[in-house]
Amino acid sequence: MGLAQDGGAPAPPIPDRVLTPGEQILAASDRASAPLTCGLFVQTTGRLDPARLRAAVWTAIRRHPMARAVLYGSRQHAWRFPAEPTADPVGFVDDGTDGWRIHEILSSAPFDLHRYPPIRVALIRRADGDQLSVVAHHLAFDGLRLAALVAEILDHYRATAYAADRDGAVAPGEGHRGVPAGVQPLARAGAPGWATLVRHSGRYITPLAAGGDGYGFHPLTLPAPTGRRTLPDGRPMTINDLLIGAAHLAVDRWNSRRGGGSSRLRIRMPIALASSPSSAAAPSVPAPGEIGGNRTGLTIISSEVADRVDALQLAVRVVEQTDLAKQAIPPVVPGLSGALGVAAARFVPGPWRSTLLRCGVAAGRPVLAPTAAVSNLGRFDDLAGAAGLPISAVYFTGTAGMPQGLFIGVLGMGDSLNVTFGYHRHLLGPGSVPAFADLFRAAFVELGATGAPGATVPTPVTVPTPAVPTPAVARAPRPDRAASPAVTTRRGGAVPSR
C-alpha cells in the first residue's frame, strides 16, 4: 500500500528505514516520565471548525511519511511508513480546559511509537479564541519541520476548505472529543535524588518545585531587538547570541539568589541540518528529507564564572563559540558521549545494542547533561495570517528531563519574540518559573545593551559574582496531578543569522 496521491492513484510502497546511530541514541534517551517532544501552540482570536481542521491535518499527514511513521521491532531499530495513520491523531476539547494544560498533557504523556503516529493535534475551544496544540515526538520531528507541517495544515484549512472531502482525503467518521488517540496516563518519575545532585553540582539549575510529574510551560513575550548589534571588535551579535547569553546569566543569578553557586554552565544549542533531496527521485517517491525524521545537530555553548561577571565579557564568549559552531557540521549528540554512543550504535550487535545504549545514557546523564537548552526557530511571520483567522501568537515548545529540566523555545513573529519555558516539574513549578522568566528577561535586555556604541571589552576577572539576598518566591502548587548534511544557518533556521 502506498501514499494516496491527488489523482487517486496509489504510490509505490515506501521502504522501511533503519534508524541512524543518532536516532538510536535519541531513542535510548527517551523516558516514559520525560518523553522527548517538540510542539507548537497557536492562539487565535476566532473559531476553527473541528471537521475542517481534521481534514486539513489528515491531508498533511498523508503528504508527509514521517507524520504517520511507526517503529517496528522490539529494539526500536526501524521506521515503517504505512499508507494511512495507524490511529486518529486529532482531538477536540470543548470542556473549558485551558489550551496550555492540554499542551502539557500531550507533551508529558509517553508515546507508544509502535502503535500510534508520532504526532498529536488538539483543537481547544475557548471563549476568547480557539487554541491549537500540535506536539510531535522528537525522534520523528525537529522544530523546523514541525513548524513547516503546522504551516501546511493551516494553509490547507484556509485554502482548500472542504476540497479534501471531494478528493477522498478526509478520514472516515467525524472524529472524537477529548485528547487524541494514544495519549497515555503520565508516568511517574519517582525520586531519583536529582534535587540533591543539581543543588550541589554548580552545573545545573537549583530546583524549586513542590513536586509533580510531567512538564509545564510558561509563555513570555519579548520585544524583538531592532538595528545592528556589534561587539567592540566589529563582530555582529545575533538575537540567537542574546538568547544563549541570557540563559547563562539567568541560571547563574537564579542559583546565587537561592543560596547555591554556579561553576561551568553548558547551554545546548540545536543547529538545523539540511539533507540534499535527490533530484533523480520520481515525483511519487518521497525525497530523503521526507523520511529523514529529526535533522538537528547539537552544540554546547559554555561559560565560566569569570565570563558571567560582566555582560559584555559573556557576550564575547558566546559569540566566539556560536561563530565556530556555525562553521562545522554538528553531531546529533556532542562530545565524547556522542562519539561513544555512535560507535555502540554502529558496531554492537542488534540484540545487545538497545540495552547497552539505554544503560550508557542513564549512567552518563548525571554527569554529561547540559544545564539547559535554548532553541530559536527564527521568524514565522506568515503564520500570523494563516487559516484566514487572526492568529495572535504562536509558541514553540520543547522538553527536557532531569537533571537538565529546562528547555527554552523561541519563535519570532512581527516585532515580538515568543519565548516558552518548558520545565520538568521536578525542577520548577507554576509558582516559581515566573521568577526565572523575569531573570531571563532582564538578562536579555542587559546583553542587548552591550552592542551599543562605545562598549568596550572588560579585562577578564577570576572572582565569582557575589551572592544576592534570596527574594521571596511563591512555592508551586502541587499539579493535578546521516549523506553528509550541511549546516543550515539561513534566516529562519535553528540558528538565525540576525
N, C-alpha and C positions, 0 to 999 in steps of 0.2 A: 504494500500500500504506500502511496506517495502523497505528496502535498497537493491539495486541490488548487488548481490554477484558476485564473479569472475566467478562462474559457470553459472550465468544467472538466478538462482532460486531466487525469491523474499524472503526477510527476513520477519519475523513477524513484525507487526507494533510496533513502539516504543511508549510506553505510554507517555502521556503528563506529564510534571513535574511542580509542583507548585514552584514558586520562594521561595528560602530560605529567612529568615529575612535579612541576609546580602545582598542578591541580591535586595531585596525590597528597602533597604537603598541606594544602588548604583543607582537603577532606579530613586529614588526620587532626587538624587544628580545631575542627568543628566540635562543639559540645552541646548536648541537649539543653543544658542550663544556660548556655551562652552561644546561641546559633550565630553564624556569620551571615549578616544580611545587609542589604543596602535598600534604600527606598526613596520615594518622592511623595511629599504631602502637598496637595493642591487645595487652596482655599478659594472658593468662588463667591460671588455676590448674588448668585441667582440659583436656579434649579437645573439639574441634569436629569434627563429621562432615563430611568434604570434600564429599560429594554434596549433603548438605542445605544446606551453606553456599553451594555453587554455585547451587543452585536459588533461594536467597534473593537472591543477587546478580543473577541474571538477572531475577527478578521486579521488583526495584527498578529495574534499568536499563530495563526495558520501561515502567515508570511515569514515568521522567524522561528526556525527549528529549535533554537536554544530555549525559547519560551515554553516549549512543550516537551523538552527532553526529560528523560528519566534515566536513572542509573540502573545497571543490572550487574549481577554477580555479588556474592557475599562479601567480596573485598572492595567494593566500590571501584572497580577497575575500568569501566567503560560507560560511555553515554549511548543511549539508544534514542532514535528520533521517530516516534510514532507519527502517523499521518494526522491523528487527532489527539487533542489533550486527553490524558487519562482520567481527568475529573474537571468539574467546573471550577475555575479559579476566581469566579466573580461572586461577590456577596453584596447585599443591600441592607443597610442598617437604618431603621427609622424609628427607634425606640427612645430617642433623646440623648443617647450616649454621645459624648464629645468625640470628634474625629481623632484627636491626638491619643485618646485612650485606646481606640480601635487600632491605630497605627502601632502603639506599644504592644498590643496583643499580637498583631500579625508579625512584628519583628522579634518578639520574645519566644513565641511558640516554636518548638523544634520542627524542622522539615523532614518528612519522610520522602526522600528523593527517589526511592524505588517505586513508589505508588502514586505520587502526585507531582504535577508540574512544579518547576522552581519559581513560580510567580504567584502572588496573591493580590487581588484587587478588591477593594471595598468602596462602595459609594455610601456616604453617610449623609442623611437628610437632616439639615439644620435650619432653623427659622431664619437665621441671619446669613444664609448662603450655604449651599452644599459643599461637602469636603470629599476629596478623593484621595484614598490611601493606596499606594502601589508599593509592594515590598517583594524583593526577589532574594533568593539565596545567592551569596557572593561567589559561590563556585560556578554559577552559570552566568552571572551578570556583574559588570562593574558599573560605577556610577554613570559614566558617559553613555554606555549602551542602554542602560535603563532609562536615562533621560530622553534618549532618542526614541525608545519604544513608547514612552508616555506621550511624547510629542506626536507620534504617529497615531496613537489611539485617539487623542483629542482631535487630530486632523480628520480622521475617519468619522468621528462623531459629527463634526461640523460640516464636512463636505459631502459625505455620501449619504447622510441621513439613513433612510431605510433601504438604500440600494442594495446593501448586503443581503437583505431578505430575498430580493429577486434573484440574486446570484447564488443562492443556496449556501451562504456563508454564516447564517445565523444558527447558533446551536439549538437543538430541539428543546422544547419546553420554555418556560418563562423565567427560569432561574429560581432562586430561593432567597428568603430573608435571613439575615444573620451573616456571620463571617463566612469566608469562602470554604469550600470543602477541603478537608485535610488539615485544618488548624487544630492541633492537639493541645491538651492542657499544658500549662507551663511546668517545666521540670525544675525541681528544687535543686539549688546549687550546693546545699549543705553548708558546713562551716569549716573550710579547709585551713583557716588561720591566715587568710590573706591580709586581714586588718593589721595583725602584728607584724607581718613581713613588710608591708608597704610603709607602715608608720615609722619603722626604724631603719629602712634601707637608704633613704635620701634620694632614691632614684624614681620614686613613684609619688602619686598624689595622696596626701593624707586623707584617709576615708572619714566621712562624716555622714553616716546613714543610720536610720533607725531599724533597718532590716528590710527584708522583702526579696523577691526573686524577679528575674527578668530585667528588662530595660525600661528606662524612662527617657523622655525627650523634653527639652526646654528650648523654645524658639527665641531668637533675638534678631532685631533688625538694626544694622549699622548703615550710616550714610557712606556711599562709595566715595573714596577719595578721588579728587579731580586734579588734573595737572600732572606734570612730570616730577617724580621724586628721585633725587640722586644723592649718592654718598659724596663726601668731600673729594674723593678721588675721581668722581665723574661717573661711576658705575650706577646704572639705574636700579632702583629698589621697587620691585613689583608689589602688587596687592598681595600676592601669594607670600612674599617675603614678610610683609607686615603681619599676616595671619600666623605664620610659623613663629615669628618673634614674639607675638602677643601670647601665644600658648606657652612659650618658655617663661616669660615674665609672670603670667598669671599663676602657673603652677608654683614657681618659686615664692611668690608672695602669699599664695594660699597656704603653703606649708609653713612658712615662717610665722604667719599670723595664728597658726594653730599649734604652736609650740614645737614644731618639727623643723628640720633643716633640709636643704636640698643640696645634693652633690652634683654629679653629672646628670643632666636631663637629656633624654633622647626622644625626639618627636618623629613619628613615622610620617613620611610624605609620599603618597601614591603618585606615580607618573604613568600616563596612558601610553600603551604600546599599540602601534598601528600595524596590522598584518596586511600585506600586499595582496589584494584579490587577484585571482587568476584570470587573466584576460582570455584564456582559452576555454574557460568553463562555459558550458552550454547555458542558455538562459534559464532552463528548468533546474539546473544543478546549483545549489547554494554556494556562494563564494566561501572560501575558507573562514573568513571572519564571521559568517553567519552561524557556524557550528564551533566557533573558537572559544565560547564562554568568556570567562573573566580574562581580560587582557590588560592587566595592571601590573606594573613593576613597582617596587618599593625601594625607598632610600631612607636613611636615617640622618636627620639634622640634629646635631648635639650642641650643647653649651656647657661650659664650666662655670663655677661660682664667679670667677673674675669677669666673665663675659656679661653676666647679668647685673653687675653693679651699676652699669651705665647703659642707657637705652641705645645710644649710638654705637657703643662698643659691641653690643649684642647684634645690632643691625648689620654691622660689618661682618661679624662672624657668620650670621645666617646667609648673607648674600654670597660669601665665599663658597659655602657648601652647596647652595642651590644652583649656582652657576656651574659648578663641577658636575652636579647630578644631571643637569640637562644635556651635558655633552657626552654622556655614556649611556649604554643600554643597561637599565637597572634590572636586577634579578627579581623574581617573584618573592623570594624571601632573602633579605640581605644578610651579609656576614657569614661567619663560619657555620652557624646553624643551618643556613640555607644551603651552603655547599654540601654539608654532610647529608642533609635531607634529600637533595637531588641525587647524590651518589647512592643512597639507600633505595630511592625510588627506581633507579635505573638498573641496579645490579643485584639487589636482594631478590631471591625467588618469590614468586607471587604468593604462595601460602603463608609466608612469614612477613611480607612487606608491610601490610596494613598494621599488624600488631606492633612491629618494630617502630614504624613511624609514629603511631599514637603514643607509645611509651616514651620515645625520644622527645616528642613535643611536650608531653606532660612534665618530663624531667627538666627540660630546658626552660619552660615557661617562667618559673620564678626568677631566673637569672637573666634571661635574654629578652623578655618582653620589653617593649618601649614604654616610655612614660605615658604618652597619649598619641593620637593620630589626628592629623589635620588634612582634609581632602577638599580642595577647591575645584569645583566643576567648571568655573568660568561663567560666562554670560549666557543667559537663555531668555532674551527679551521677547522672542517670538511666542513663548508660552503664554504671555500675558493676554494675547488676543485670540488664543486658540478656543475651540469649541463654540465660538460665536457668543461667548458669555464673558463679562468682565471677570478676570482672574486677579484677585488682589495680591496673592503671594504664592510662591512655590518654594518649598524647603527640601533640601537634600539631607537624608539621614543615613547613618551607619551605626554599627555596633562593635563593641569590643568587650570581651570578658575580662575578669580579674586575672592578674594584678593590674593590668592597664586600666580597664574600666571606663575610658573616656574616648569618644570619637567626636570630632568637631567637623561638621559638614557645612560647606558654604556654596551658595548659588547666587549669582548676580542677576538682578532684574532692574532695569531702569536706573535710577540713581540710588539704589539700595543694594546692600549685601545681606541676604537672608542666611543667618547663621543658626545652626541647630546643634545643641549639646546633647549627644546621645550617651547616657551614663548607665552603668550597671548599678542596680540598687544595693549592691554590697559596698559600693563606693560612695555614692551620694544619694540624696533623696529629694523629693519635690520641694522641701523647705530649705534645703541647703544649696542646691545648684544655682539659684539666682545670685547668691553671693559670689560664686565662682564666675558666673557670667558678667557680673559687674567689674570684677578684676580684669577679665579679658577685654571688656570694652575700654576701660581706662588704659590698659597697656597698648591696645591697638591705636588709640588716639596719640599716646605718648610717642610711640615708634613712628607714626606718621609725621610728627613734628621734626624728627631727626633729618628729614630730607629738605628742611628749609634752608634758604641761602645763608651762608656764613657758618654752618655747622662744622665742627672740627672733630677729628678722631681723638679721643682721650688716651692718655697713657694707661696701658693695662695695669690693673692693681690686683693684688692677690688676697685681699681681705674679703670675707663674706659680707653679704648685706646684713645690717643689724636687724635683729628681730623687732617686729612691731607688735604692740599690745593686741591681744586677741579680741575682736569685736564680738558682740552677741549675735549668734546665728540661730535661727529657729530650727529645731530638730524636725526632721521629716516625719510626717505621719506615716504609720505603717500602711503599705499599699493593700488594696483588696487583693487583698492578696496581691617546542617554541620556535622551521624557517626563521631566520634572524629577524626579529622585529625591529622597527625603527622607533626612536623615541618621539612621541608627539608633544611638541611644545607650542603648538599653534594656539591662538586665542580661542578660548572655549574648551581647551583641553584640561587635563587634570592639573597641569602647571601652567597657568596662563602667563604669557609674556607681556604683562601690562605693568 
